[in-house]
Amino acid sequence: MSPETVGGEGARSLTADGVAAIVGGELIGDPSVRVSRVAPLDRAGDDALSFLASAKYESMFASSAAAVVLVGPEQRDAAGAARARIVVDRPHDAMLRVLPHLYAAPTRESGIDATARIGRGARIGERVRIDAGAVIGAGASLGNGCWIGANAVVGDGVVLGDETQIYPGATLYAGAELGRRVTIHAGARIASDGFGYVFRDGAHAKIPHVGRCLIGDDVEIGANTTIDRGSIDDTVIGAGTKIDNLVHVGHNVRIGRLCLLMAQVGIAGSARIGDGVVIAGQAGLGGHINVGDRARIGGQSGVFGDVPAGETWSGYPARPHREALRTQGALWKLAGAWRQIERVLARESGA
């Protein structure tokens, strides 16, 4: 049975003063105007709530049909036709507080589909839902309130904490241990073997992977992301870290708490990533390096050495961001300088 979804456009509505009460903002305009959905300024209708957090979007706000708009203090008096505006310090954060009131979270009845396969000795907690075709391996443990989507595989001995969600088609190999409220999106592969070989006797001999893949509480892992188990150590993802789609984390990598990894990031084996690190899309990090707490790695960077805590690095090879910008600027200037040299040489040869 498919999960029942409550919410969607028109399913709930809020008055402007109701929105203001939720976000703790100052209401300017009609307190009775109602909204039943959210939308960006340029696509909002007269039933929509939107937000304005930057001066560069004020022209869009001026022509928007949104009924109610969350605005920052700097946009308090910006020209606009909204019937109500609500002044808050951080409009984007305020929008996040309103969303659950307009769109109900999906509800799922507990139960095990008749086509699911449950291995010997598996432990299933209370209020668990297991959908069609899912496989739960021998000795696996599912905490209270877990959801296992259609055709997902939870391998032998895998441990899932309370309220963990495994979306359809995801696979958790043996050796995975997940904390509470973890979300694994469709197609992700967790605790697969890492890429480890030793060249011996004329062939690449596989290094056995006997380590675990430990994922902390409140981690979210995007669709088609792969996280390897450790070889002789553990791969660790810290609590509160969010990983985007199509990311690869190699064996023995340790990622700290509250990190953000954007799409197509690749981290080679045994790298160490501190707490609060942000790694932008398509960045590649070499093995056995250390990235300090709260560091920032720019998109498409190639990181081959340690990055100090709190610093922002970018480029290929990565270096401190300002240095990378100066280097890139010098290369652009070099092209212009070379054209000038060519013109001088041409004049001299003509003489």
Phi, psi and omega per residue, in radians:
M1 nan 2.313 -3.115
S2 -1.234 2.563 3.078
P3 -1.069 2.356 3.107
E4 -1.359 2.246 3.140
T5 -1.838 2.161 3.088
V6 -1.810 2.368 3.126
G7 2.080 -2.754 -3.076
G8 1.738 3.051 -3.077
E9 -1.031 2.280 3.065
G10 1.428 -0.124 -3.080
A11 -1.272 -0.518 3.105
R12 -2.397 2.810 3.058
S13 -2.530 2.746 3.112
L14 -2.376 2.545 2.990
T15 -1.429 2.846 3.121
A16 -1.054 -0.712 3.127
D17 -1.225 -0.486 3.036
G18 -1.152 -0.723 3.084
V19 -1.102 -0.773 -3.138
A20 -1.045 -0.669 3.123
A21 -1.157 -0.672 -3.134
I22 -1.136 -0.732 -3.033
V23 -1.678 -0.120 -3.135
G24 1.187 0.621 -3.086
G25 -1.826 3.005 3.112
E26 -1.603 2.126 -3.118
L27 -1.552 2.251 3.044
I28 -2.163 2.067 -3.137
G29 2.069 -2.714 -3.030
D30 -1.340 1.991 -3.120
P31 -1.286 -0.268 -3.034
S32 -1.652 -0.149 -3.111
V33 -1.103 2.447 -3.047
R34 -1.911 2.567 3.021
V35 -2.202 2.559 -3.135
S36 -2.227 0.041 3.124
R37 -2.777 2.980 3.049
V38 -2.025 2.663 -3.119
A39 -2.824 2.696 3.027
P40 -1.164 2.783 -3.052
L41 -0.950 -0.726 -3.031
D42 -1.368 -0.181 3.130
R43 -2.163 0.194 -3.115
A44 -1.397 2.464 3.027
G45 -1.814 -3.009 -3.057
D46 -1.359 0.114 3.040
D47 -1.997 0.237 -2.958
A48 -1.963 2.621 2.970
L49 -1.777 2.354 3.098
S50 -2.374 -3.065 3.130
F51 -2.538 2.683 3.129
L52 -2.313 2.009 -3.065
A53 -2.138 0.010 -3.069
S54 -2.535 2.480 -3.127
A55 -1.082 -0.463 -3.084
K56 -1.210 -0.211 3.101
Y57 -1.809 0.166 -3.099
E58 -1.127 -0.586 3.103
S59 -1.147 -0.619 3.088
M60 -1.188 -0.681 3.103
F61 -1.087 -0.669 -3.099
A62 -1.063 -0.563 -3.102
S63 -1.828 0.045 -3.085
S64 -1.262 2.552 3.083
A65 -1.661 0.121 -3.122
A66 -0.973 2.466 -3.132
A67 -1.335 -0.752 -3.107
V68 -2.310 2.394 -3.132
V69 -2.304 2.289 2.988
L70 -1.430 2.166 -3.088
V71 -2.202 2.640 3.035
G72 -1.356 2.887 -3.125
P73 -0.992 -0.591 -3.129
E74 -1.225 -0.367 -3.126
Q75 -1.801 0.249 -3.104
R76 -0.924 -0.732 -3.055
D77 -1.892 0.293 3.132
A78 -1.114 2.533 -3.141
A79 -1.172 2.289 -3.141
G80 -3.013 2.732 -3.056
A81 -1.748 0.098 -3.133
A82 -1.015 2.422 -3.125
R83 -1.218 -0.393 3.077
A84 -2.608 2.500 2.993
R85 -2.246 2.572 -3.100
I86 -2.155 2.088 -3.061
V87 -1.545 2.125 3.124
V88 -2.398 2.758 -3.120
D89 -1.178 -0.671 -3.078
R90 -2.318 1.567 -3.046
P91 -0.990 -0.686 -3.109
H92 -1.117 -0.792 3.104
D93 -1.103 -0.673 3.124
A94 -1.090 -0.702 3.097
M95 -1.021 -0.703 3.137
L96 -1.092 -0.557 3.119
R97 -1.274 -0.488 -3.114
V98 -1.399 -0.599 -3.006
L99 -0.875 -0.803 -3.124
P100 -1.091 -0.381 3.133
H101 -1.407 -0.410 3.112
L102 -1.688 -0.523 -3.075
Y103 -2.207 1.932 -3.129
A104 -1.241 2.511 3.079
A105 -1.160 2.596 3.114
P106 -1.038 2.475 3.064
T107 -1.956 2.456 -3.126
R108 -2.273 2.225 3.058
E109 -1.283 2.482 3.110
S110 -1.268 2.747 3.122
G111 2.557 2.857 -3.118
I112 -2.063 2.095 3.136
D113 -1.095 2.562 -3.084
A114 -1.090 -0.407 -3.109
T115 -1.606 -0.062 3.090
A116 -1.263 2.652 3.124
R117 -2.015 2.194 -3.111
I118 -2.007 2.103 -3.080
G119 -1.304 2.866 -3.131
R120 -1.061 2.308 3.057
G121 1.361 0.089 3.100
A122 -1.167 2.476 -3.129
R123 -1.932 2.103 -3.071
I124 -1.972 2.148 -3.120
G125 -1.323 -2.957 -3.140
E126 -1.442 2.669 3.057
R127 1.010 0.610 3.130
V128 -1.609 2.473 3.035
R129 -2.095 2.264 3.095
I130 -2.203 2.025 -3.008
D131 -1.513 3.100 -2.998
A132 -0.989 2.335 3.018
G133 1.333 0.000 3.128
A134 -1.219 2.642 -3.140
V135 -2.161 2.203 3.071
I136 -1.982 2.067 -3.030
G137 -1.280 2.924 3.122
A138 -1.048 2.346 3.074
G139 1.277 0.094 3.103
A140 -1.210 2.735 -3.131
S141 -2.288 2.114 -3.141
L142 -1.957 2.121 3.135
G143 -1.256 3.093 -3.117
N144 -1.113 2.446 3.033
G145 1.306 0.232 3.133
C146 -1.279 2.675 3.008
W147 -2.217 2.249 3.084
I148 -2.032 2.002 -3.063
G149 -1.293 2.981 -3.079
A150 -0.995 2.323 3.051
N151 1.111 0.233 3.020
A152 -1.316 2.696 -3.131
V153 -2.157 2.155 3.035
V154 -1.960 1.913 -2.951
G155 -1.241 3.081 -3.137
D156 -0.999 2.277 3.047
G157 1.284 0.050 3.135
V158 -1.171 2.481 -3.123
V159 -2.012 2.223 3.086
L160 -2.068 2.226 3.075
G161 -1.308 3.014 -3.110
D162 -0.989 2.503 3.034
E163 1.106 0.359 3.100
T164 -1.388 2.483 -3.108
Q165 -2.100 2.225 3.088
I166 -2.027 1.972 -3.058
Y167 -1.346 2.870 -3.042
P168 -0.954 2.421 3.023
G169 1.384 -0.009 3.078
A170 -1.336 2.684 -3.131
T171 -2.286 2.205 3.062
L172 -1.984 1.926 3.141
Y173 -1.249 2.881 2.979
A174 -0.980 2.481 -3.109
G175 1.791 -0.130 3.110
A176 -1.524 2.365 3.044
E177 -2.340 2.031 -3.052
L178 -1.937 2.501 3.103
G179 -1.412 -2.732 -3.103
R180 -1.510 2.579 3.050
R181 0.990 0.599 3.065
V182 -1.466 2.491 3.071
T183 -2.110 2.168 3.088
I184 -2.032 2.034 -3.050
H185 -1.467 2.982 -2.978
A186 -0.989 2.407 3.027
G187 1.403 -0.078 3.123
A188 -1.171 2.632 3.101
R189 -2.184 2.044 -3.048
I190 -2.030 2.271 3.079
A191 1.285 0.460 2.965
S192 -1.248 2.825 3.128
D193 -1.096 2.516 3.046
G194 -1.374 3.047 -3.108
F195 -1.624 1.519 -3.085
G196 -2.355 2.084 -3.111
Y197 -2.475 2.675 3.015
V198 -2.133 2.242 3.126
F199 -1.355 2.044 -3.051
R200 -2.604 2.338 3.106
D201 0.955 0.689 3.059
G202 1.340 0.259 -3.129
A203 -2.561 2.800 3.063
H204 -1.507 1.865 -3.129
A205 -1.533 2.240 -3.087
K206 -1.234 2.347 3.031
I207 -1.448 2.128 3.130
P208 -1.068 2.439 3.119
H209 -1.859 1.927 -3.081
V210 -2.075 -0.011 3.089
G211 -1.366 3.034 -3.120
R212 -1.796 3.027 2.976
C213 -2.135 1.857 -3.032
L214 -1.840 2.141 -3.084
I215 -2.102 2.150 -3.039
G216 -1.333 3.132 -3.135
D217 -1.110 2.575 2.985
D218 1.076 0.480 3.048
V219 -1.531 2.470 3.029
E220 -2.139 2.284 -3.085
I221 -2.138 2.189 -2.992
G222 -1.315 3.001 -3.090
A223 -1.095 2.404 3.057
N224 1.063 0.409 2.992
T225 -1.496 2.566 3.140
T226 -2.150 2.300 3.104
I227 -2.238 2.051 -3.077
D228 -1.369 2.639 2.968
R229 -1.336 2.901 3.098
G230 -1.279 2.780 3.046
S231 -1.426 -1.283 3.020
I232 -1.967 -0.142 3.045
D233 -1.884 -3.004 3.078
D234 -1.871 2.581 2.877
T235 -1.555 2.333 -3.025
V236 -2.305 2.285 3.024
I237 -2.027 2.072 -3.030
G238 -1.268 2.792 -3.092
A239 -1.025 2.433 3.055
G240 1.386 0.006 3.128
T241 -1.319 2.487 3.134
K242 -2.100 2.209 -3.081
I243 -2.090 2.256 -3.057
D244 -1.352 -3.085 3.089
N245 -1.211 2.684 2.967
L246 1.009 0.694 3.059
V247 -1.807 2.540 3.054
H248 -2.121 2.222 3.087
V249 -2.050 2.078 -3.059
G250 -1.352 3.080 -3.075
H251 -1.188 2.557 3.092
N252 1.186 0.104 3.078
V253 -1.186 2.490 3.053
R254 -2.154 2.061 -3.140
I255 -1.947 2.315 -3.062
G256 -1.332 -2.888 -3.103
R257 -1.415 2.583 2.952
L258 1.002 0.614 3.064
C259 -1.539 2.799 3.045
L260 -2.211 2.157 3.093
L261 -2.103 2.071 -3.094
M262 -1.503 3.073 -2.976
A263 -1.007 2.461 3.003
Q264 1.183 0.322 2.976
V265 -1.206 2.485 3.056
G266 -2.232 2.263 -3.140
I267 -2.147 2.080 -3.097
A268 -1.358 2.895 -2.983
G269 -0.977 2.497 3.013
S270 1.172 0.240 3.000
A271 -1.228 2.664 3.114
R272 -2.105 2.120 -3.106
I273 -2.015 2.176 -3.088
G274 -1.304 -3.009 3.140
D275 -1.329 2.528 3.011
G276 1.196 0.366 -3.134
V277 -1.406 2.474 3.058
V278 -2.038 2.181 3.127
I279 -2.111 2.004 -3.052
A280 -1.389 2.944 -2.952
G281 -0.982 2.451 3.040
Q282 1.165 0.211 3.036
A283 -1.260 2.536 3.092
G284 -2.108 2.271 -3.116
L285 -2.024 2.247 -3.140
G286 -1.248 2.922 -3.117
G287 -1.327 2.697 3.012
H288 1.096 0.438 3.073
I289 -1.817 2.904 3.110
N290 -2.125 2.262 3.053
V291 -1.991 2.082 -3.029
G292 -1.245 2.896 3.137
D293 -0.938 2.405 3.015
R294 1.121 0.284 3.059
A295 -1.247 2.783 3.114
R296 -2.210 2.301 3.126
I297 -2.036 2.129 -3.092
G298 -1.243 2.795 -3.141
G299 -1.043 2.449 3.110
Q300 1.106 0.324 3.092
S301 -1.289 2.657 3.003
G302 -2.024 1.904 -3.020
V303 -1.816 2.041 -3.084
F304 -2.070 -0.010 3.119
G305 -2.458 3.089 -3.100
D306 -1.156 2.542 3.094
V307 -2.028 2.129 -3.112
P308 -1.137 2.722 3.129
A309 -1.025 2.422 3.025
G310 1.366 -0.060 -3.094
E311 -1.620 2.728 3.065
T312 -1.914 2.151 -3.137
W313 -2.102 2.638 3.112
S314 -2.713 3.039 3.060
G315 1.572 3.110 -3.124
Y316 -2.405 1.973 -0.121
P317 -1.201 2.644 -3.045
A318 -1.139 2.522 3.076
R319 -2.635 3.007 3.116
P320 -0.880 2.442 -2.914
H321 -0.992 -0.790 -3.126
R322 -1.109 -0.696 3.092
E323 -1.108 -0.706 3.116
A324 -1.106 -0.697 3.110
L325 -1.140 -0.732 3.117
R326 -1.105 -0.703 3.128
T327 -1.103 -0.782 3.127
Q328 -1.115 -0.722 3.110
G329 -1.090 -0.673 3.113
A330 -1.119 -0.654 3.112
L331 -1.130 -0.709 3.106
W332 -1.118 -0.717 3.112
K333 -1.138 -0.600 -3.126
L334 -1.056 -0.672 3.124
A335 -1.077 -0.750 3.114
G336 -1.166 -0.692 3.119
A337 -1.100 -0.680 -3.140
W338 -1.143 -0.640 3.092
R339 -1.115 -0.668 3.095
Q340 -1.127 -0.732 3.103
I341 -1.052 -0.739 3.136
E342 -1.078 -0.696 3.133
R343 -1.149 -0.691 3.107
V344 -1.112 -0.788 3.131
L345 -1.080 -0.670 3.134
A346 -1.130 -0.714 3.114
R347 -1.128 -0.744 -3.135
E348 -1.138 -0.693 3.128
S349 -1.186 -0.548 3.108
G350 -1.246 -0.543 3.109
A351 -1.244 nan nan
